[in-house]
């Protein structure tokens, strides 16, 4: 199944993102987590690629098993980090041979301990270059990342949007956004993208907040802004982990309901390899007559 085509057809869909564990036992636990979410009929799941390509083998093992054993479509992440062009061609052949049709092409984060991205000799500098290679040499459906609140390394919103344009021109057929907590940031980005001629589906990425400390760390890393009213409510519950989780689920559910009512092509959930919060959000939406009427079956 080509994900870009699915996102263009019919009503919006749900999808979930996971990262590959480092151990065999962790892989089995993750597969159980994915199995628990299968009842929600996700359109696909994505499997990330560790910084510096550190979990490459696990990425493809997990992706292959999810598709083969759980019969869920998979989007495998691949990055430029630590690989030459020839290395990347080998990686893509492995992905293709595993029966995976969909790839999320990313520049990638620097390896742990490195302050900035460095081009590998003989490698690629930008995600758009990776997408161009994929598009010209392989037959994958290609997704790419977008940043409603601007990539932390971008010089300006305009240069960040130009980067998204280059990805689409190179062959990306859909974009998935970094997480956000202000829906207007997403809608403003889509408006600017359409004005710039970007016509591919732009899928909002969301993450239910489950930990005050964790979300503070994640948002600092990726530049995502937490609205002041939400931040105040989180801070007032900082000593009550369960209350933070309840608020996170409620807030994410409201975000989703508005996004769906305003015509998004789908919603992609960053799960951090845990199912309860995401399952609660999607289950609430599916139980709602208003939201359920907007959702396509898998």
N, C-alpha and C positions, 0 to 999 in steps of 0.2 A: 504494500500500500504506500503510495506517495503522499506524504503528509501535506505538502503544499496544495495538492489537488483537493484533499479532504477539507482543508481549511477554507477553500474557496466555495465549497459546495454545501448548501443547506444551512442548518442551524449550528450554533457554536458547540464546541466540544471541550472536555476536560483532558488535561494531561499532567503527568507527575514527573519530577526530576529526582534522581538518586545519585549518590556517589559510590564508587566501588570500594568495598571494605578491603583491608589489608591481609585478612586471613581467610582460610577456607571456611572456618566456622562462621565468620562474619558474612561471607557470601550466602551461606545457608539461611542465616537470620534475615538478611535482606530479601531473599526470595520469599520468605514467609511474610515479610512486610508488604511486598508487592502483591502477593496472593491475597492478603487481607483487603487491599484496595481494588482488587479485580472486580469485586461485586459492584463497584461504581461504574463499570464499563468505560475505562479511560480510552480515549482515542489512540494514545500512545504513551510510552514512558521514555524519558531520556536518561542516559547514563554518562556522567561527567568523566573528565580526563584530568588526572592529578597534575599539580604544578610541576612543570618540567617533564611532563609525560611519565611521572613516577608510578602511575597505576594503569599504564597502557594495557598490559596483558589482562588485568582484572576488568578493565572497562569492556573489552571485547568478550571476555568469558561471561560476565554478567549479562551483557546485551544479548549474546547468543542464547543463553539459557532462558532468559525471559521470553524471547521470541519462540524458542522451540518447546519449552516446557509449560509456559503459561499462556502461550498463543496471544501475546499482546505485541502490537507493533512497537518497534524500538527506534529511537534516534540516538546514534552514537556520537559523542563529542570527540573531536580531534583538534589538536592545536599545533602551532608552528614551533613551540618551544622545544629546543634540544634536538631537532631533527633537520637533516639536510633534505633537499628535494628528492633525492633517491630514497632516503629513509621513508619519507612521506608516501612515495609511490608504493613501497613495500607494505606500509601500514594500510593503505587503501585497498590493495589487493587482498590483504587478510580480512578486512572488513567485508569486502564484496564476497569473498569465499565463505564467510560465515553466514551469508544469506541476508545481510543487512542492507537495506535500500536507502536509508535516510541518514544523513550526516549533519551535525551541527559544526560548522567550521569557525574556529575562533583563533585569534592570535595567541591567547593564553597568558596566564599570570607568570611572573618570574618564579624560578625555583625558590624553595624556602631558604631564607638568608640573603637572597639577592634583593637589592633595592629597586632595580629597574629591569625592564625587558632588554635582553641583548640578543642580537641576531646571531644564530648559529652559522658559522662559515659554511657557505653552500646552501643555506636555508632561506627562509622567507621572513620578511619584516612585518607584513600586515595580513589581517584576515582576508582582505580583498584579493591578495595574491594567492592565498591558499584556495579560495573559492574559484578563482580563475583556473588554477591547475585542475581542481576537481571537475569543473564544468567542461574543460577541453579534453580531458583524458579518461573520464569515468562517467558512469550513467547513474549517479546518485541524485536523489532529491536533496537540496542543500538549504539548510537554515543558517541564520546568522543572528548576532546579538544587536540589540539597540538599547539606547540609554535615555529614557525620558528626562532624567535630571542631569544629563551630560556625563560622559565618561570622565573619571577623575584626572586623566592625563590630557584631555582635550583642551585646546587653547580657548575655545569659545563654543557656544551652542551651534553656531554656523559651521565651524569646522567639524564638529561632531556629526552634524546632519550630513555634511559632505562625505564623511567616512561611510555612513549608512548607504548613501547613494552609490558609492563605489562598490560596495558589497553586492547590491542588487544588480548593478550594471555588469558585474563579473559573473553573475549566475545564481545568486541566492533567490529562492522562490518564496521565502517567508522570513519574517523577523520575530524574535521573541525578546521581550524587554527585560532589563534588570528589574528587580523588585522595586515597588514603590508603595507608599501609604497615602498618597494624595492622588485621587483619580484624575483630577484636573491636569496634573503633570503628564499623565498618559494621553489624555485627549488633546492637550496642546501640542504634544509631540506628533501625534497622528496628523493633526491639522497642518503642521509645518511640513511634515513628510509628504503629504498629498500635494501641497502647494509646490514642493520641489520635484514632483513627478514620480515619487515612489509609490507604486500601485500594488505592491504585494501585501498579503495579510500581515498585520502587525499584532501579535498575540501578547496580551499583558501577562507579566510574570508576577505572582504574588506569593507571600510566605506568611502563614499564620504565626503570630508571635507566641512563643511558648516559654521564653525565658527573658527576663529583663536584662541581665548581664550579657546574654548571648546576642540579643538584637542590638544592644548598644555597640558591641564589638563589630558585628557584621556591617551595620550601617556606616560606621566610621571607616571601614575598609573600602566600601564600594561607593560612598558618597551619597547614599540615599537619605533623604530628609524625613524625620518623623514629625508630623504636624504637632504644634505646641499643645493642643488640647489632648491629643492621644498621649503625648509624652507625659503630661501632667498626671493623667490617669494611671499610666504605667508606674510612674515614680511613687504615687500614693500607695501602690500595691507591691512595691519592690521587695518587701519582706514576706509576701504571701505568694509563693510560686503557683499555687493552684488558681488563685484569683487572677494572676497575670495570664495564665493559660486560658481561662474562661473569657477574659477581655479580648485576648488575641483572636480567639475563634469567632466571637461576636463581631468584632471589627472587620475581620476578613470576610465574613459572610455578608455584611452590609456592603463592603467594597464590591464583592462579586455581583450582588443583586443589582447595583447601579450599573456596573460595567455591562452586564447582560442586557439590561433594559435599554442601553444605549448602543447596542449592536456590535459588540466585539466578536471577532471570529472564533474565539476560544479563550480559555484561561489555563495558564500553565502554573502549577504549584511547585515551589521549592520546598521539599519535604524534610530535608536534613535526615533522610532515612528513617523517619518516624511516621507512622500512619494515623494515630488517634486524632490529632488536631485537623489534619487535612480531611480525614474521613468525616469528622463532625461537620466541617464547613460544607463539603459537597453533599452529604446526606441531608443537611438542612435545606440546601437549595433544591435538591430533588424532591423533598417533601413539600416544598412550597408550590402551590398551583401556578403562581405567576412565573417563577423562575423555571419550573419544570416544563412549561409550555414553550420555553425558548430553547430548550436543550435537545440536541439530536441524539438518537440512540447510537451506540457504537457500531 
